[in-house]
Amino acid sequence: MKTLRPTLVSAFVPALALVPPASRLMLITVETGRVLELRRLVARACGNRLSFMRMQPIDHATRMQVWLRVAEPGVQKIVDAVTRALPSAQLGRVVPA
């Protein structure tokens, strides 16, 4: 009787469970005076799913563009929180990071 050896794929199946969810890059534009509120919303909505936040002033610093890199489960939570609390915010594209 022939003994079966574990295949390469079956040896790595437990490791695949540790792969983090896909990250997304989001762009949100807000008025400069609302940036702190946006930061708080994002921190509450996704917590440790946020990888980075980059801010850049635009339109003579009357508005700020905010880029967020977020793990997939946090994207919808951020969209919901921002549309409820900051209706004047402009949500840009969400693309794979």
CYANA upper distance limits for C-alpha pairs under 8 A (distance plus 0.5 A):
  6 PRO  CA     10 SER  CA      6.83
  6 PRO  CA     11 ALA  CA      7.13
  7 THR  CA     11 ALA  CA      6.88
  8 LEU  CA     12 PHE  CA      7.21
  9 VAL  CA     13 VAL  CA      6.83
 12 PHE  CA     16 LEU  CA      6.89
 13 VAL  CA     17 ALA  CA      7.44
 14 PRO  CA     18 LEU  CA      7.89
 15 ALA  CA     19 VAL  CA      7.72
 20 PRO  CA     71 ALA  CA      8.46
 21 PRO  CA     71 ALA  CA      6.45
 21 PRO  CA     72 GLU  CA      6.60
 21 PRO  CA     73 PRO  CA      8.28
 22 ALA  CA     71 ALA  CA      6.26
 22 ALA  CA     72 GLU  CA      6.02
 22 ALA  CA     96 PRO  CA      8.08
 22 ALA  CA     97 ALA  CA      8.43
 23 SER  CA     69 ARG  CA      6.96
 23 SER  CA     70 VAL  CA      5.88
 23 SER  CA     71 ALA  CA      4.72
 23 SER  CA     72 GLU  CA      5.98
 23 SER  CA     96 PRO  CA      6.74
 23 SER  CA     97 ALA  CA      5.94
 24 ARG  CA     68 LEU  CA      8.47
 24 ARG  CA     69 ARG  CA      6.08
 24 ARG  CA     70 VAL  CA      5.83
 24 ARG  CA     71 ALA  CA      6.63
 24 ARG  CA     72 GLU  CA      6.66
 24 ARG  CA     75 VAL  CA      7.99
 24 ARG  CA     94 VAL  CA      6.81
 24 ARG  CA     95 VAL  CA      6.03
 24 ARG  CA     96 PRO  CA      5.05
 24 ARG  CA     97 ALA  CA      5.32
 25 LEU  CA     67 TRP  CA      7.31
 25 LEU  CA     68 LEU  CA      6.11
 25 LEU  CA     69 ARG  CA      5.05
 25 LEU  CA     70 VAL  CA      6.98
 25 LEU  CA     94 VAL  CA      6.11
 25 LEU  CA     95 VAL  CA      5.81
 25 LEU  CA     96 PRO  CA      6.55
 25 LEU  CA     97 ALA  CA      5.72
 26 MET  CA     67 TRP  CA      6.08
 26 MET  CA     68 LEU  CA      5.59
 26 MET  CA     69 ARG  CA      6.92
 26 MET  CA     70 VAL  CA      8.18
 26 MET  CA     91 LEU  CA      8.42
 26 MET  CA     92 GLY  CA      7.13
 26 MET  CA     93 ARG  CA      6.61
 26 MET  CA     94 VAL  CA      5.14
 26 MET  CA     95 VAL  CA      7.24
 27 LEU  CA     65 GLN  CA      7.37
 27 LEU  CA     66 VAL  CA      6.23
 27 LEU  CA     67 TRP  CA      5.16
 27 LEU  CA     68 LEU  CA      7.01
 27 LEU  CA     91 LEU  CA      6.75
 27 LEU  CA     92 GLY  CA      5.28
 27 LEU  CA     93 ARG  CA      6.70
 27 LEU  CA     94 VAL  CA      7.49
 28 ILE  CA     65 GLN  CA      6.37
 28 ILE  CA     66 VAL  CA      5.66
 28 ILE  CA     67 TRP  CA      6.98
 28 ILE  CA     89 ALA  CA      7.30
 28 ILE  CA     90 GLN  CA      6.15
 28 ILE  CA     91 LEU  CA      5.17
 28 ILE  CA     92 GLY  CA      6.13
 29 THR  CA     63 ARG  CA      7.30
 29 THR  CA     64 MET  CA      6.10
 29 THR  CA     65 GLN  CA      4.96
 29 THR  CA     66 VAL  CA      6.55
 29 THR  CA     89 ALA  CA      6.19
 29 THR  CA     90 GLN  CA      5.52
 29 THR  CA     91 LEU  CA      7.07
 29 THR  CA     92 GLY  CA      8.14
 30 VAL  CA     34 ARG  CA      6.88
 30 VAL  CA     35 VAL  CA      7.15
 30 VAL  CA     63 ARG  CA      6.06
 30 VAL  CA     64 MET  CA      5.97
 30 VAL  CA     65 GLN  CA      7.17
 30 VAL  CA     66 VAL  CA      8.33
 30 VAL  CA     88 SER  CA      7.67
 30 VAL  CA     89 ALA  CA      5.29
 30 VAL  CA     90 GLN  CA      7.09
 31 GLU  CA     35 VAL  CA      7.42
 31 GLU  CA     62 THR  CA      6.53
 31 GLU  CA     63 ARG  CA      4.71
 31 GLU  CA     64 MET  CA      6.58
 31 GLU  CA     89 ALA  CA      7.97
 32 THR  CA     57 PRO  CA      8.29
 32 THR  CA     61 ALA  CA      7.29
 32 THR  CA     62 THR  CA      6.01
 32 THR  CA     63 ARG  CA      5.23
 32 THR  CA     64 MET  CA      6.06
 34 ARG  CA     38 LEU  CA      6.77
 35 VAL  CA     39 ARG  CA      6.71
 35 VAL  CA     64 MET  CA      7.88
 36 LEU  CA     40 ARG  CA      6.82
 37 GLU  CA     41 LEU  CA      6.68
 38 LEU  CA     42 VAL  CA      6.64
 38 LEU  CA     82 VAL  CA      7.78
 38 LEU  CA     86 LEU  CA      8.35
 39 ARG  CA     43 ALA  CA      6.65
 40 ARG  CA     44 ARG  CA      6.65
 41 LEU  CA     45 ALA  CA      6.42
 41 LEU  CA     78 ILE  CA      7.97
 41 LEU  CA     81 ALA  CA      7.06
 41 LEU  CA     82 VAL  CA      7.58
 42 VAL  CA     46 CYS  CA      6.50
 42 VAL  CA     47 GLY  CA      7.71
 42 VAL  CA     78 ILE  CA      6.51
 42 VAL  CA     81 ALA  CA      8.37
 43 ALA  CA     47 GLY  CA      5.28
 43 ALA  CA     48 ASN  CA      8.40
 43 ALA  CA     50 LEU  CA      8.22
 45 ALA  CA     74 GLY  CA      7.54
 45 ALA  CA     77 LYS  CA      6.15
 45 ALA  CA     78 ILE  CA      6.20
 45 ALA  CA     81 ALA  CA      7.40
 46 CYS  CA     50 LEU  CA      6.86
 46 CYS  CA     70 VAL  CA      8.35
 46 CYS  CA     74 GLY  CA      5.50
 46 CYS  CA     75 VAL  CA      8.42
 46 CYS  CA     77 LYS  CA      7.31
 46 CYS  CA     78 ILE  CA      7.40
 49 ARG  CA     70 VAL  CA      6.03
 49 ARG  CA     71 ALA  CA      5.63
 49 ARG  CA     73 PRO  CA      8.39
 49 ARG  CA     74 GLY  CA      6.78
 50 LEU  CA     68 LEU  CA      7.63
 50 LEU  CA     69 ARG  CA      6.45
 50 LEU  CA     70 VAL  CA      5.05
 50 LEU  CA     71 ALA  CA      7.12
 50 LEU  CA     74 GLY  CA      8.33
 51 SER  CA     68 LEU  CA      8.00
 51 SER  CA     69 ARG  CA      5.78
 51 SER  CA     70 VAL  CA      6.33
 51 SER  CA     71 ALA  CA      8.18
 52 PHE  CA     67 TRP  CA      8.48
 52 PHE  CA     68 LEU  CA      6.35
 52 PHE  CA     69 ARG  CA      5.90
 52 PHE  CA     70 VAL  CA      8.11
 53 MET  CA     66 VAL  CA      7.22
 53 MET  CA     67 TRP  CA      6.10
 53 MET  CA     68 LEU  CA      5.20
 53 MET  CA     69 ARG  CA      7.21
 54 ARG  CA     66 VAL  CA      6.07
 54 ARG  CA     67 TRP  CA      5.56
 54 ARG  CA     68 LEU  CA      7.15
 55 MET  CA     64 MET  CA      6.93
 55 MET  CA     65 GLN  CA      6.11
 55 MET  CA     66 VAL  CA      5.00
 55 MET  CA     67 TRP  CA      6.95
 56 GLN  CA     64 MET  CA      6.01
 56 GLN  CA     65 GLN  CA      5.69
 56 GLN  CA     66 VAL  CA      7.07
 57 PRO  CA     61 ALA  CA      5.33
 57 PRO  CA     62 THR  CA      7.86
 57 PRO  CA     63 ARG  CA      6.48
 57 PRO  CA     64 MET  CA      4.91
 57 PRO  CA     65 GLN  CA      6.78
 58 ILE  CA     62 THR  CA      7.16
 58 ILE  CA     63 ARG  CA      5.94
 58 ILE  CA     64 MET  CA      6.15
 58 ILE  CA     65 GLN  CA      7.42
 59 ASP  CA     63 ARG  CA      6.69
 69 ARG  CA     97 ALA  CA      7.56
 70 VAL  CA     74 GLY  CA      6.66
 70 VAL  CA     75 VAL  CA      6.96
 71 ALA  CA     75 VAL  CA      7.58
 73 PRO  CA     77 LYS  CA      8.05
 74 GLY  CA     78 ILE  CA      6.75
 75 VAL  CA     79 VAL  CA      6.82
 76 GLN  CA     80 ASP  CA      6.61
 77 LYS  CA     81 ALA  CA      6.64
 78 ILE  CA     82 VAL  CA      6.48
 79 VAL  CA     83 THR  CA      6.57
 79 VAL  CA     91 LEU  CA      8.33
 80 ASP  CA     84 ARG  CA      6.74
 81 ALA  CA     85 ALA  CA      6.57
 81 ALA  CA     86 LEU  CA      8.50
 82 VAL  CA     86 LEU  CA      5.69
 82 VAL  CA     87 PRO  CA      7.55
 82 VAL  CA     89 ALA  CA      7.77
 83 THR  CA     87 PRO  CA      5.58
 83 THR  CA     89 ALA  CA      7.85
